[in-house]
Amino acid sequence: MLEHFFMMGGYAKYIWPAVSISLVLLALNIWWPMRCSKRLLQDLAAREEGINE
């Protein structure tokens, strides 16, 4: 029964790559903004230290 699920009625070669690409893009949509905001906060903190010196 599980094999039938993974075969997706013969369309598995189209469905599973689409699911994989979607999951990768979803992960990138979570990770990339977090990465950019972390760098922005570090840059702002460095600028603030430069002003206070």
C-alpha positions, 0 to 999 in steps of 0.5 A, spaced: 500 500 500 505 504 501 508 503 494 502 505 491 502 512 495 510 513 493 508 511 485 502 516 485 498 513 480 504 513 475 506 520 476 511 519 481 517 522 476 513 528 476 510 529 483 516 528 487 521 532 484 516 538 484 515 536 492 522 536 493 523 543 489 517 546 493 520 544 500 527 547 498 524 553 496 520 553 502 526 552 507 530 558 503 524 562 504 525 561 512 532 561 512 534 567 507 530 572 511 533 570 518 540 570 515 539 577 512 536 580 518 542 577 522 547 580 518 543 587 518 543 587 526 550 585 526 552 591 521 547 596 525 551 594 532 558 595 528 555 602 526 553 604 533 559 602 536 563 606 531 559 612 533 559 611 540 567 611 540 
